[in-house]
Amino acid sequence: MPLLTVSTSPIDGQKPGTSGLRKQTKIFQSPNFLENFIQSIWTGIGGVTGKTLVLGGDGRFFNAEAAQIVLRMAAASGAARVIVGQNALLSTPAASHLIRKRGADGGIILSASHNPGGPNGDFGVKYNTGNGGPAPESVTEKIFAATQVISEYAILDSADIDLATLGEKTLGDMIVDVVDPVADYADLMASIFDFDALKALFAGGFRMRFDAMHAITGPYARAILEDTLGAETGTVINGTPSPDFGKGHPDPNPIWAKTLMDEMMGRDAPDFGAASDGDGDRNMIVGRGQYVTPSDSLAALAANATLVPAYSGGLSGVARSMPTSQAVDRVAAAQGIDCFETPTGWKFFGNLLDAGRCTLCGEESAGTGSDHVREKDGLWAVLFWLNILAKRQISVKALMEDHWQRFGRNYYSRHDYEGVDAGAANALMDDLRGRLSALPGTQAAGLTITSADDFAYDDPIDGSRTEKQGIRIGFDGGARLVLRLSGTGTVGATLRVYLETLDTAVFDKDAQEALAPVIAAAEALAGIKDRTGRDAPDVIT
């Protein structure tokens, strides 16, 4: 089959963000856009000649077509083997595990995570390195540099290869190994958790609801929860992956998983509810009448980790992204282990995990994970919670109340202002950044400011420094405000405002009421309404 060398030229807007390159689907479908970026990945990683790659995605619109392009380009550039999930499907944590298990040199994940899909939605491409984790900035900068000088790309002129049939086949001189996307991941979960205890839990009448949000986790959840552990048929809802996610928004939070939330707050609610996102790396945890914030979830997992077989010997340390609440810090202090604060982006946990400095890690944006892979893992977090509940024979609500009695409650919320004019958003951040040094000792809406900085991270493993990762403002009494611009949107800018306050006595307040003083301080300091033209956030979680 002919090898084509296609002339091209650089295309603006191909700088990878915190989790690869995300754009509107129609942009990825435009002439040469995807091909330019894939060729630039090959260049940025020093070529793919003789290498083994993993390939898969979340099944969103354009997933199948993009996978065929990646395969033809890998073959044209000399890759030896590509291990691809059946029908080009792989959850992000399953892809990470497959890279590690098969000793692959890296992998291409086709996903825009929790962003909406469909022809009018979003698409994304992320390169993961041989440790299974997202490429670090040292690699993504090389990829971006290649996008700015590209002049041609190589691709085989061939028909689509059959990705529905399991087994090996060839594409040019390259082997394409089509594998079951669920099997290896399911085996990994069985090696981590006490499946006998979970089977007994469900056999005893425990009821749960898992909302797969018409996304990739559906087949994994059905295979593990229903087929293996014995949860009743129908436990998994919205379990068939759809190119447009059932015309929904596959972000597991109380806003977009409202049907699940309504059921869990109802009179005949199941014992446990959970949801996962587009590519399976995020999670939402909710008990009967009790929503658990991602920050509290991370803290609760850390506090109860020894109940899980894989972590029975204790944790080497924990890590959280800077905007995540400080709830897990208090658990780490009680256990006498390290707690690392990193920038947002799972790639920053990779060095800590590889070096054995931490076991659990998490982000406030519903991502939680451990050293079993190098990605966050939604279904793993759900099984972790189930393992704890099975061992403690306790409800989610009772577990959280017990946790707060021991450690205090970090009331926490995130306010998102989406699609804000980028110029206005950057001006807001730049103005506040310029006043940081003068803020300590002053007041904002009655709160005394004790600290103010622009977060910078010095990696304790490789010594690299990452700057301008978000504005942190601390207040007397332990309250905290964080502002940063998100790197996951595809239109305009998303301003995220993170609000936190600590209470060691009263644990049943409404979070927004508890945070009202911090919300007022954020407005006083940043002038969000005037600068964005928004009277309220678009999403509150």
NUVEXZA-738048 format. One line per field, with one value per residue (C-alpha): residue number from 1; x, y, z. Coordinates in pm, 1 decimal. Each point is the difference from the previous one (the first is absolute). Layout:
REM residues N
pos = NUM, ...
c1 = X, ...
c2 = Y, ...
c3 = Z, ...
END
This chain:
REM residues 541
pos = 1, 2, 3, 4, 5, 6, 7, 8, 9, 10, 11, 12, 13, 14, 15, 16, 17, 18, 19, 20, 21, 22, 23, 24, 25, 26, 27, 28, 29, 30, 31, 32, 33, 34, 35, 36, 37, 38, 39, 40, 41, 42, 43, 44, 45, 46, 47, 48, 49, 50, 51, 52, 53, 54, 55, 56, 57, 58, 59, 60, 61, 62, 63, 64, 65, 66, 67, 68, 69, 70, 71, 72, 73, 74, 75, 76, 77, 78, 79, 80, 81, 82, 83, 84, 85, 86, 87, 88, 89, 90, 91, 92, 93, 94, 95, 96, 97, 98, 99, 100, 101, 102, 103, 104, 105, 106, 107, 108, 109, 110, 111, 112, 113, 114, 115, 116, 117, 118, 119, 120, 121, 122, 123, 124, 125, 126, 127, 128, 129, 130, 131, 132, 133, 134, 135, 136, 137, 138, 139, 140, 141, 142, 143, 144, 145, 146, 147, 148, 149, 150, 151, 152, 153, 154, 155, 156, 157, 158, 159, 160, 161, 162, 163, 164, 165, 166, 167, 168, 169, 170, 171, 172, 173, 174, 175, 176, 177, 178, 179, 180, 181, 182, 183, 184, 185, 186, 187, 188, 189, 190, 191, 192, 193, 194, 195, 196, 197, 198, 199, 200, 201, 202, 203, 204, 205, 206, 207, 208, 209, 210, 211, 212, 213, 214, 215, 216, 217, 218, 219, 220, 221, 222, 223, 224, 225, 226, 227, 228, 229, 230, 231, 232, 233, 234, 235, 236, 237, 238, 239, 240, 241, 242, 243, 244, 245, 246, 247, 248, 249, 250, 251, 252, 253, 254, 255, 256, 257, 258, 259, 260, 261, 262, 263, 264, 265, 266, 267, 268, 269, 270, 271, 272, 273, 274, 275, 276, 277, 278, 279, 280, 281, 282, 283, 284, 285, 286, 287, 288, 289, 290, 291, 292, 293, 294, 295, 296, 297, 298, 299, 300, 301, 302, 303, 304, 305, 306, 307, 308, 309, 310, 311, 312, 313, 314, 315, 316, 317, 318, 319, 320, 321, 322, 323, 324, 325, 326, 327, 328, 329, 330, 331, 332, 333, 334, 335, 336, 337, 338, 339, 340, 341, 342, 343, 344, 345, 346, 347, 348, 349, 350, 351, 352, 353, 354, 355, 356, 357, 358, 359, 360, 361, 362, 363, 364, 365, 366, 367, 368, 369, 370, 371, 372, 373, 374, 375, 376, 377, 378, 379, 380, 381, 382, 383, 384, 385, 386, 387, 388, 389, 390, 391, 392, 393, 394, 395, 396, 397, 398, 399, 400, 401, 402, 403, 404, 405, 406, 407, 408, 409, 410, 411, 412, 413, 414, 415, 416, 417, 418, 419, 420, 421, 422, 423, 424, 425, 426, 427, 428, 429, 430, 431, 432, 433, 434, 435, 436, 437, 438, 439, 440, 441, 442, 443, 444, 445, 446, 447, 448, 449, 450, 451, 452, 453, 454, 455, 456, 457, 458, 459, 460, 461, 462, 463, 464, 465, 466, 467, 468, 469, 470, 471, 472, 473, 474, 475, 476, 477, 478, 479, 480, 481, 482, 483, 484, 485, 486, 487, 488, 489, 490, 491, 492, 493, 494, 495, 496, 497, 498, 499, 500, 501, 502, 503, 504, 505, 506, 507, 508, 509, 510, 511, 512, 513, 514, 515, 516, 517, 518, 519, 520, 521, 522, 523, 524, 525, 526, 527, 528, 529, 530, 531, 532, 533, 534, 535, 536, 537, 538, 539, 540, 541
c1 = 0.0, 136.1, 165.0, -103.2, 200.9, -246.6, 111.1, -144.4, 70.0, -30.0, -349.0, -55.3, -143.6, 176.1, 159.5, -89.3, -168.4, -9.0, -141.0, 103.5, -156.5, -373.4, -195.6, -344.9, -56.7, -42.7, 347.4, 154.6, -187.2, 136.5, 267.5, 333.9, -81.4, 8.6, 274.4, 223.2, -36.0, 63.2, 311.2, 118.0, -42.5, 221.3, 258.9, -24.1, 67.5, 292.3, -190.7, -193.2, 223.4, 1.0, -220.1, -312.6, -294.2, -342.3, -300.9, -358.9, -261.5, -330.1, -216.8, -103.8, -86.2, 302.4, 169.2, -18.5, 122.1, 281.8, 120.3, 36.0, 203.6, 228.7, 54.6, 85.7, 238.3, 166.7, 54.4, 135.3, 253.0, 132.2, -177.1, 40.0, -329.2, -312.1, -216.0, -349.9, -320.0, -277.0, -190.2, 265.7, -144.2, 201.9, -66.1, 285.5, 97.5, -23.9, 231.8, 247.6, -7.2, 42.8, 305.2, 157.7, -99.2, 113.8, 317.3, -105.6, 204.4, -305.8, -356.7, -249.1, -327.5, -282.8, -218.5, -106.0, -78.8, -308.6, -66.8, -317.9, 27.6, -173.9, 56.6, -53.4, 192.1, 367.3, 277.2, 346.6, 331.3, 240.7, 338.5, 93.8, 357.5, 139.0, -86.6, -366.2, -43.1, -64.9, 307.7, 187.5, 57.2, 349.9, -167.6, -305.2, 224.0, 189.8, -328.9, -119.0, 329.2, -41.7, -349.6, 150.7, 243.2, -170.8, 15.3, -117.8, -147.2, 15.9, -303.2, -79.9, -252.3, -208.1, -352.7, -120.8, 121.2, -247.8, -4.1, -309.8, 169.1, 241.1, 349.1, 304.3, -5.1, 241.8, -2.6, 297.9, 289.8, -167.9, -189.2, -338.3, -102.6, -371.5, -70.4, -297.8, -13.4, -143.0, 172.4, 344.3, -148.3, -251.0, 283.4, 188.7, -299.6, -33.6, 363.6, -54.5, -334.3, -164.8, -245.4, -127.5, -104.2, -167.9, -188.9, -123.0, -105.1, -222.2, -124.9, -116.5, -237.3, 224.0, -135.4, 187.2, -39.4, 287.1, -59.1, 245.5, -136.3, -15.3, 380.3, 288.4, -30.0, -331.5, 148.8, 259.6, -259.4, -239.2, 274.4, 131.9, -299.5, -277.5, 168.9, 281.2, -112.5, -369.3, -158.7, -354.6, -63.1, -73.4, 247.6, 189.7, -207.6, 86.0, 254.0, 34.7, 264.3, -149.2, 184.4, -185.5, -34.5, -375.6, 0.7, 113.7, 304.0, 216.6, 131.6, -75.6, -122.3, -336.4, -90.1, 52.6, -83.9, -324.0, -208.6, 231.1, 4.1, -379.2, -22.2, 260.7, -180.1, -340.0, -196.2, 89.2, 360.8, 254.4, 274.0, 266.7, 20.9, 286.6, 71.6, 293.6, 86.4, 65.7, 329.6, -43.6, 258.0, -229.3, -254.8, -284.8, -84.9, -337.3, -171.4, -363.1, -64.5, 372.9, 210.1, 375.9, 221.8, 303.9, 224.6, -178.5, 3.0, 378.9, 32.8, -239.0, 182.7, 331.2, -142.0, -138.3, 257.5, 127.6, -339.3, 87.9, 233.1, 235.6, 52.6, -18.4, 359.9, -71.4, 67.6, 342.5, -151.6, -285.5, -14.9, -263.4, -21.4, 34.7, -369.5, -118.9, -111.9, 240.3, -211.9, 249.9, 282.4, -157.9, -21.2, 362.9, 109.8, -185.0, 165.9, 344.8, 42.4, 90.4, -267.3, 112.9, -169.5, 43.0, -130.5, -321.7, 61.3, 51.1, 343.6, 135.7, -77.3, 200.2, 345.5, -124.9, -170.9, 297.4, 234.0, -225.2, -51.5, -379.9, -263.3, -326.7, -57.2, -295.0, -141.9, -308.7, -129.6, -120.0, 325.6, 143.3, 265.1, 290.0, 323.9, -185.7, 2.3, 123.2, -341.1, -297.0, -248.9, -374.0, -108.9, 297.9, -121.1, -349.4, 135.4, 218.7, -308.5, -190.2, 290.7, 0.1, -377.2, 11.7, 270.7, -143.4, -367.4, -89.1, -194.2, 166.3, -167.3, 113.6, 352.8, 28.8, -144.4, 255.9, 276.4, -94.2, -13.6, 359.1, 150.9, -239.6, -191.6, 154.8, -306.6, 89.3, -146.5, 108.4, -166.1, 52.9, -43.4, 1.9, 58.7, 124.0, 171.8, 364.0, 129.2, -223.6, 92.5, 372.8, -32.1, -177.0, 278.4, 279.9, -147.6, -38.9, 344.6, 151.5, -150.6, 92.8, 301.6, -204.5, -293.9, 124.8, -117.2, -287.1, -367.5, -246.4, -370.4, 89.4, 248.8, 364.4, 244.0, 294.5, 168.9, -16.0, 209.4, 5.9, 57.0, 327.1, 104.3, 350.0, -10.7, 179.9, 102.2, 142.8, 45.1, -210.3, -192.7, -351.6, -125.8, -325.2, -222.3, -271.1, -45.9, -24.6, -135.2, -17.2, -211.9, 17.1, -167.7, 96.4, -228.2, 149.4, -75.0, 156.7, -49.5, 132.4, -81.7, -86.6, 186.2, -280.6, -246.3, -10.9, -183.8, 103.1, 135.8, -132.0, 65.8, -4.2, -43.8, 68.5, -135.0, 84.7, -53.1, 70.9, -249.4, 94.1, -334.5, -301.8, -18.3, -353.4, -1.0, -89.2, 333.6, -89.0, -121.0, 313.6, 210.6, -193.4, 278.1, 261.5, -230.7, -39.0, 376.7, 57.2, -229.6, 159.7, 349.6, -54.1, -309.8, -125.3, -345.2, 130.7, 285.5, -190.1, -345.7, -139.1, -237.0, 62.8, 210.7, -113.7, 66.3, 33.1, 138.9
c2 = 0.0, 344.0, 226.1, 361.0, 303.5, 287.0, 361.9, 211.9, 313.0, 95.6, 54.5, 238.3, -122.1, -333.2, 59.1, -289.0, 94.0, -178.2, -313.4, 5.8, 200.1, 69.5, 185.1, 3.5, -315.7, 194.2, 147.3, -345.1, -102.6, 291.8, -75.4, -115.3, 105.1, -347.3, -120.2, 296.6, -63.4, -374.8, 52.4, 259.3, -255.6, -241.5, 276.9, 113.8, -348.0, -67.8, -207.7, -326.1, -228.8, -344.9, 114.2, -152.0, 228.8, -34.1, 163.5, 50.0, 257.2, 70.2, -64.7, 359.8, 130.5, -25.0, -259.8, -280.1, 212.7, 155.3, -343.5, -114.7, 311.4, -55.2, -362.4, 88.4, 271.9, -229.2, -262.5, 259.1, 119.7, -345.2, -103.4, -371.3, -64.0, 182.1, -158.9, 136.9, -51.9, -179.4, 250.5, 256.2, 17.1, 25.8, 191.2, 227.9, -203.0, -323.6, 149.1, 99.7, -353.0, -155.6, 217.1, -112.9, -366.9, -46.1, 207.9, 235.0, 307.6, 223.6, 44.7, 223.0, 62.6, 148.6, 192.9, 340.1, -157.4, 157.4, 245.0, -54.4, -206.0, -18.5, 194.6, 326.9, -112.4, -47.1, -243.4, -51.5, -181.4, -73.8, -171.0, -214.7, -110.2, -342.8, 30.6, 18.2, 363.0, 321.4, 141.7, 247.5, 357.3, -87.7, -222.3, 211.5, 300.5, -202.5, -105.9, 360.5, 114.0, -260.0, 131.4, 340.9, -118.9, -304.2, -13.5, -355.4, -311.9, -367.9, -226.7, -331.4, 4.7, -295.0, -107.4, 4.7, -294.9, -226.8, 103.1, -200.1, -340.1, -91.5, -115.1, 103.0, 133.9, 202.7, 348.7, 32.5, -133.9, 84.9, -243.5, 117.5, -194.6, 44.9, -83.4, -23.7, 348.5, -123.5, -328.7, 119.7, 286.2, -228.9, -235.4, 294.9, 104.7, -356.8, 14.0, 323.6, -43.1, -267.2, -132.6, -266.1, 273.2, 192.7, -307.0, -53.7, 363.9, -27.9, -344.7, 155.7, 235.8, 303.9, 216.9, 245.9, 203.5, 71.6, 263.5, -56.1, 314.3, -172.6, -8.2, -245.6, -135.5, -175.2, -329.6, -3.3, 65.0, -262.8, -262.0, 63.2, 114.4, -209.3, -299.5, -60.4, 146.6, -83.3, 344.5, -27.5, 44.8, 365.8, 124.4, 161.8, 257.6, 185.4, -276.0, -9.4, 239.5, 254.4, 233.3, 298.8, -142.2, -19.9, 370.5, 61.3, 143.9, -287.8, 185.4, -184.6, 274.2, 86.5, 229.2, -237.3, -321.4, 148.8, -312.7, -198.4, 274.4, 17.4, -374.9, 1.3, 278.1, -171.0, -205.0, -341.2, 82.2, -279.3, -35.5, 137.5, 200.7, 79.7, 137.3, 20.3, 227.9, -15.3, -189.1, -172.0, 182.6, 209.4, -95.5, 128.9, -162.8, 42.4, -189.8, -6.4, 366.0, 83.3, 148.4, -42.6, 269.4, -129.5, 161.5, -175.4, -324.6, 10.1, 66.1, -281.7, -247.7, 94.5, -37.1, -348.9, -127.6, -287.1, -171.9, -67.2, -296.9, 186.5, 279.1, -205.1, 83.3, 371.8, 287.7, 133.6, 346.0, 189.1, 280.0, 249.1, 272.9, 348.6, 101.3, -318.6, 55.4, -56.7, -279.4, -268.6, 203.5, -54.0, -375.9, -13.8, 194.4, -244.2, -295.8, 159.8, -21.7, 257.3, 203.2, 159.1, 301.8, 6.7, 203.7, -109.3, -277.5, -369.0, 4.8, 174.8, -306.0, -230.0, 67.1, -42.4, -328.6, -134.4, 87.3, -167.3, 327.6, -21.4, -271.7, 194.3, 322.6, 210.2, 318.2, 197.7, -44.6, -352.5, -178.3, -252.9, -265.5, -195.7, -165.2, -281.9, 211.0, 346.4, 153.1, 83.8, -285.6, 37.8, -361.5, -75.8, 278.4, -150.1, -346.0, 156.7, 152.1, -327.2, -187.1, 243.3, -20.5, -379.8, -16.0, 264.4, -92.8, 366.3, 241.7, 276.0, 262.3, -161.4, -43.9, 367.6, 112.2, -216.1, 140.6, 360.5, -74.1, -125.5, 256.1, 295.1, 96.0, 198.6, 160.9, 34.9, 109.9, 93.5, 278.5, -17.4, 294.0, -163.9, 152.0, 328.3, 243.7, -108.0, 357.0, 85.6, -320.0, 55.9, 362.6, -105.7, -243.8, 241.6, 280.1, -220.7, -151.1, 347.8, 73.7, -323.3, 124.6, 279.0, -216.7, -178.7, 188.4, 169.6, -93.2, -107.4, -0.3, -23.6, -288.0, 60.1, -114.1, -196.3, -108.7, 68.4, -143.6, -130.5, -371.1, -141.6, -363.8, -135.9, -369.0, -187.0, -279.5, 169.6, 355.0, 160.7, 316.4, 81.7, 353.8, 200.4, -292.5, 197.0, 276.1, -113.7, 225.3, -121.1, 151.1, 0.1, -313.8, -232.4, 124.5, 8.2, 142.4, -118.7, 145.2, -149.7, -25.5, -350.5, -171.1, -241.0, 229.4, 48.6, 334.9, 321.5, -35.3, -180.8, 179.3, -239.3, 136.8, -246.7, 75.7, -172.8, 44.3, -229.4, -76.8, -234.1, 18.3, 25.9, -241.8, 29.3, 348.4, 65.3, 39.9, 323.6, 154.1, -112.1, 151.6, 327.9, 209.6, -145.5, 55.3, 364.0, 33.9, -141.9, 261.2, 279.2, -101.1, -92.0, 192.2, -305.5, 138.5, 323.7, -161.6, -298.2, 149.9, -303.5, 32.8, -358.1, -303.2, -226.3, -311.8, -44.9, -328.1
c3 = 0.0, -95.4, 255.6, -54.0, 102.2, 22.6, -6.9, 277.9, 202.2, 367.9, 141.4, 290.8, 327.3, 39.8, 339.2, 234.5, 326.7, 334.8, -167.4, -362.6, -282.3, 14.0, -262.9, -150.2, -203.0, -322.5, 46.0, 36.5, -314.7, -201.6, -263.8, 146.4, 357.4, 155.5, -234.3, 85.0, 370.8, -22.6, -215.0, 252.1, 278.9, -191.9, -43.4, 361.8, 137.7, -231.5, -254.9, 25.2, -205.7, 160.6, 288.5, 154.1, 67.3, 161.7, -165.4, 110.5, 85.2, 167.8, -305.1, -54.8, -346.4, -235.4, 223.4, -257.6, -291.6, 204.3, 113.5, -361.8, -82.7, 299.0, -101.5, -360.6, 118.4, 255.3, -268.8, -242.2, 258.1, 82.5, 319.6, 68.7, 180.5, 112.0, 269.7, -51.2, 194.1, -185.4, -215.3, 101.8, 352.4, 320.6, 317.6, 96.0, 311.5, -200.7, -262.5, 271.9, 141.4, -344.5, -71.8, 326.3, -22.9, -358.9, 37.0, -278.4, -84.5, 32.5, -109.8, -177.0, 184.1, -206.0, 241.6, 123.7, 339.5, 158.3, -285.8, -207.8, -317.9, -335.4, -322.9, 187.5, 307.4, 77.0, -89.7, 138.5, -38.9, 282.1, -6.3, 299.4, 59.3, 83.2, 371.5, -102.5, 99.9, -193.2, -170.0, 220.8, -110.2, -122.3, -261.3, -79.0, -64.1, -261.1, -157.6, -11.3, -149.6, -275.0, -81.4, -71.4, -268.5, -154.6, -379.6, -78.3, 150.5, -95.5, -30.8, -165.2, -282.8, 118.0, 84.5, 359.6, 202.8, 181.1, 366.6, 92.3, -10.1, 280.1, -92.2, -196.9, -355.7, -208.6, -142.6, -230.2, 205.5, 331.0, 222.7, 124.5, 310.4, 73.9, 364.7, 232.7, 157.0, 331.9, 88.8, 113.2, 199.1, 172.9, 99.1, 147.2, 213.1, 130.3, 113.5, 194.7, 176.7, 213.1, -257.6, 241.3, 244.3, -281.4, -118.3, 355.1, 20.8, -306.2, 101.1, 326.1, -179.7, -43.5, -282.5, -214.2, -316.2, -238.3, -269.2, -285.5, -171.9, -342.7, 8.0, -1.5, 355.3, -68.4, -128.4, 279.6, 271.8, -130.6, -25.9, 351.2, 205.5, -153.4, -163.4, 252.2, 332.9, -28.7, 12.9, -129.7, -371.3, -65.5, 258.3, -288.8, -185.5, -321.6, -50.8, -378.5, -138.2, -239.8, -241.6, 147.7, 353.7, -34.2, -84.7, 355.8, 173.7, 131.5, 304.5, 326.3, 228.0, 158.7, -290.1, -292.7, 187.8, 132.0, -63.2, 225.0, 261.6, 5.1, 50.2, 277.2, 184.8, -37.1, 252.2, -148.5, -85.6, -47.1, 259.8, -230.1, -320.7, -234.5, -345.4, -237.7, -290.4, -373.7, 10.7, 335.4, 206.8, 221.1, 262.4, 211.5, 331.8, 170.8, 277.7, 94.9, 76.6, 3.5, -280.7, 49.1, -148.4, -191.1, 258.9, 286.3, -197.5, -31.1, 372.5, 91.2, -224.2, 159.0, 349.8, -75.8, -248.3, 213.8, -39.8, -365.0, -59.9, -234.4, 257.8, 319.4, 84.3, 9.3, -236.8, -92.8, -38.6, -161.8, -254.7, -108.3, -256.8, 146.4, -44.3, 173.4, 357.6, 284.6, 151.0, -99.1, 154.7, 340.0, -55.4, -111.5, 307.9, 224.7, -173.7, 2.7, -379.2, -264.5, -176.7, -325.9, -159.8, -378.5, -293.2, -169.1, -253.4, 66.4, -159.0, 310.3, 212.8, -227.2, 142.5, 357.1, -83.7, -195.2, 286.7, 258.2, 185.2, -6.0, -34.4, -34.2, -186.2, -106.9, -144.3, 94.3, -354.9, 83.7, -77.6, 245.3, -51.6, 139.5, -99.7, -180.9, -320.6, -91.9, -65.0, 214.7, 3.6, 47.5, 41.6, 225.9, 234.4, 3.6, 86.6, 269.9, 162.7, -25.9, 159.5, 294.3, 45.5, -13.0, 267.9, 231.1, -50.4, 4.7, -219.8, -200.5, 216.4, 323.5, -133.3, -89.9, 332.4, 179.0, -221.5, 79.5, 371.5, -21.7, -236.1, -25.0, -312.3, -283.9, -155.2, -364.2, -333.6, -351.6, -197.6, -376.6, -234.0, -342.7, -342.4, 147.1, -235.3, 12.8, 15.2, 293.6, 184.5, -45.9, 106.5, 319.0, 83.0, -93.1, 210.7, 306.1, -55.3, 3.8, 343.9, 177.6, 190.4, 160.7, 111.0, 316.6, 308.4, -182.6, 3.3, -268.0, 84.9, 367.0, -33.3, 92.7, -267.7, 137.4, -324.2, -373.1, -280.9, -356.0, 47.8, -134.1, 29.9, 40.6, -87.8, 282.3, -236.9, -310.5, 130.7, -274.1, 82.1, -122.1, 56.3, -19.3, 96.5, 174.4, 253.5, 363.6, 272.9, 359.5, 275.3, 377.8, 138.5, -285.1, -279.3, -348.9, -345.0, -326.5, -348.0, -321.5, -368.8, -116.0, -282.5, -94.4, -177.0, -375.1, -30.5, 175.9, 352.5, 306.6, 327.9, 293.3, 351.0, 282.5, 346.8, 326.4, 371.4, 294.6, 277.3, 284.5, 182.1, -232.8, -291.7, -139.0, -151.7, -361.6, -176.3, -177.7, 326.0, 182.8, -277.9, -28.5, 162.1, -238.5, -299.0, 102.4, 39.6, -349.1, -150.9, 200.9, -107.8, -365.7, -110.5, -185.5, -83.5, -151.0, -190.0, -142.0, -31.4, 184.4, 294.8, 109.4, -86.7, -283.2, 207.8, 376.3, 128.3
END
